[in-house]
Amino acid sequence: MNVCTYIAYTKKSSTFAVSNRTKHRQRKNTHMKEINASDFPKEVLEGGKVVLDFYSTECPPCEALAPKFESMAELYGEKIKFLKIFRQGNRELAAQLGVSSSPTLLFFDNGQQILDTISGGIKKSEIMDRLDKMISPEEVKTIKSRMKPVISEYDVAILGAGPAGLTAGLYLGQAKINTVIIDPALPGGYMGITHQVSNYPGFDQPQNGYMLAHYMSEQTKQTGIDFKVAVDVSSVDLVKKEIVIDQLETIRAKKIIISTGTSPNTMNAPGENEFKGKGISYCATCDAKYYVDKEVIVIGGGNSAVEEALFITKFASKVTMVHQFDALTANQTAIEHLKANDRISVLYSHEPRKFEKRADKMVATLENLKTKELFELDADGVFVFIGFKANTSVLGSVVPELDQWGYIKTDEDRRTSLPDVFAIGDIVSKKYRQITTAVADGTVAAMTISKEM
């Protein structure tokens, strides 16, 4: 999150919207244009080949997509029209097009929607793959010929800009060690889309996750290290110490710190992938505001599920939690807050088995785990919070030693089994995963490296 976004966040939401939209419009890109719903017939339906970005304010994935979308407009803009539209100011059009999550990219050719819709944490490679299908192979070849590879040399490359990675970058930057932080999204990791953080030392009031992410990233940037965020991590070679981003830039380092964190688990239930971003969401901060006076289902019963359900009740009129166990697994304080909220009810010992969309409603087929009976529960939207898994798939074919749950084993200095490769934060095999423990990991790894270089 940059300074402009921070300033806007500290004012009223209406001021934020104006500031954030102005920021989008002021990008110096002649191949990209912002439209409103009234422009849609001419600019999109009569616009030939078009890619349309529905973005929102207060949306970290939208901020992460913006530079990717802009760079694609520079490359493909002579063949395809790139348009942006402010979703919160064009709700009716968004609803007509089935857009219920931000950001969402739609593709059109001569007035007809083509290809598949993509939303959420969109990778540059996903955009390029679809754009390539909209033009001829010869045109694709010409565009790709303009993309020149580069090599960058660093002492340390930090893969992941969550609280652990940012802390490591802070210490390394202050030690004047040539360091780069790489992340496919904005700095902050999962913390950046967490509604509130109430147990981080130094604040007498709960902090919005995006603001805590902003404070940390701005402090680290002031040390002068390089940030390469909102990029695609094309490949990682932990043996050669090489990281390729956006299929173009090869980053070589003497040491690598793995700080890739975790990702939300999915249920793998029929319909879940199909309706992701179209009624099923994994980010309450991003999407809860679109369910004002509506009914919502929340899957899960841990801390994240309870805290996010409480946040959703600021907008939704009713929240039904679906939990597989007989009791919630969140901390007692969160449970007490939930019980005091008359907008939330809990279905214990139930699991979802299928998701469908009927008209404008999401329909979840639930199983009673005790009676094995199936029944349907409809709502306007579904939010999923069922835990996390270690993000190791990005690390390439040779990975450090893992524990039985897929987390990276380290010593007390956060060294892994691979030479000059460290791991910090939630991806590490350890008992507790908190922002405070992630920050501690980053400190330990950075101080260890500082003494070695």
TAHUPE-V737535 format. One record per residue. PSI is psi in whole degrees, -180 to 180 (* if undefined). OMEGA is omega in whole degrees, 0 to 359 (999 if undefined). Layout:
PSI OMEGA
PSI OMEGA
This chain:
127 183
180 185
-38 179
-43 180
-40 180
-48 181
-42 181
-38 182
-28 183
-6 178
-172 180
156 184
-34 180
-39 177
-40 178
-46 183
-46 180
-46 182
-45 183
-40 179
-38 178
-40 179
-43 179
-42 184
-27 187
2 178
132 182
74 182
108 184
-12 182
8 182
140 185
145 175
137 181
171 171
176 182
-35 181
-22 179
-14 189
-47 181
-46 183
-49 187
-32 184
-57 185
-26 177
18 189
6 181
-130 179
121 188
140 166
128 187
125 180
113 171
109 181
164 178
165 169
167 181
44 188
93 179
-42 177
-31 177
-42 178
-37 179
-35 181
-33 190
-52 180
-30 177
-46 180
-40 180
-43 180
-35 177
-36 178
-37 178
-38 183
-46 189
-2 190
-22 179
-18 182
-27 184
138 179
129 180
120 182
146 175
148 177
135 183
108 188
-42 184
-25 178
-2 182
50 186
-41 184
-45 178
-41 178
-44 180
-40 180
-33 181
3 178
23 181
117 181
13 179
154 181
142 352
161 174
132 176
129 176
146 183
135 183
151 173
114 181
45 175
-6 181
133 176
131 183
172 178
-166 181
153 178
139 175
145 184
171 177
-136 180
82 188
130 178
151 179
-37 180
-34 178
-39 179
-48 182
-40 180
-41 181
-38 178
-39 179
-31 180
-13 183
-13 182
174 184
158 177
-35 179
-41 179
-38 177
-45 181
-41 179
-44 180
-44 182
-27 180
-20 179
-12 184
109 185
128 179
149 178
159 178
132 178
137 183
134 178
161 172
-44 183
134 172
125 178
119 182
97 182
126 185
39 171
-170 182
-34 178
-50 181
-41 179
-39 179
-43 177
-43 178
-38 179
-50 182
-41 181
-40 178
-42 179
-25 177
5 179
37 176
130 184
106 191
147 174
140 173
130 183
133 178
139 178
-7 179
-160 176
157 176
145 178
-25 182
-148 181
-27 177
-35 184
-20 178
15 174
134 184
-60 181
146 176
115 187
-5 187
26 175
126 185
146 174
-5 181
126 182
-12 177
152 177
141 181
138 172
137 183
-40 182
-30 179
-39 177
-40 176
-40 179
-48 180
-46 182
-46 184
-39 179
-39 178
-42 180
-38 179
-33 182
-15 178
-13 176
3 178
163 182
143 175
126 172
89 184
168 185
43 179
163 172
128 174
102 186
-41 179
155 177
130 174
102 184
-18 178
-48 178
-12 184
50 180
135 176
124 179
128 179
143 178
26 178
12 186
-44 187
124 175
120 179
121 179
136 182
157 175
-33 178
149 178
135 173
121 178
121 180
47 188
-6 172
-148 183
167 177
152 179
138 174
151 173
164 185
-18 184
30 177
145 177
132 179
-18 183
-50 181
-38 182
-37 185
14 173
123 183
-2 179
35 181
-19 176
127 185
157 178
12 184
102 180
-38 179
-38 182
-41 196
-9 183
-32 184
-12 179
7 181
40 177
126 179
28 178
174 182
139 187
146 172
134 175
125 179
124 178
168 181
11 177
-168 182
-47 182
-46 182
-45 182
-47 182
-41 180
-35 176
-42 177
-40 178
-42 182
-31 180
-11 173
-17 182
-54 186
151 178
-23 182
135 176
125 175
115 178
139 178
117 186
139 186
-18 183
174 181
-16 181
153 177
149 181
8 178
171 178
159 189
-35 180
-45 179
-41 180
-41 179
-40 177
-39 179
-46 182
-26 180
-6 182
111 185
-1 177
-7 184
132 170
157 185
131 171
106 180
157 176
42 177
150 175
147 176
143 179
-19 181
150 175
137 177
163 173
123 179
116 187
-123 181
17 182
143 168
133 180
119 179
127 172
118 184
148 175
129 171
112 188
-17 179
-42 183
-13 183
11 178
146 177
141 174
164 183
141 176
122 181
156 181
175 178
-22 179
163 180
133 175
136 185
123 177
83 187
37 176
-173 190
163 175
152 183
135 180
77 179
-12 185
-24 181
-10 191
-2 177
-168 187
-27 179
114 182
159 176
168 178
136 182
158 173
-177 185
-16 180
2 177
12 178
154 187
130 176
139 177
167 171
-171 185
-18 176
6 180
26 169
144 175
-174 179
-11 179
138 181
135 176
24 175
124 180
159 175
139 183
160 174
-155 187
-17 181
-12 182
144 174
109 181
172 187
-41 185
137 177
101 180
165 176
-40 181
-38 178
-31 177
-44 178
-41 178
-43 178
-46 181
-39 178
-48 183
-49 181
-44 182
-41 180
-37 176
-46 180
-41 181
-37 180
-20 182
-13 188
* 999
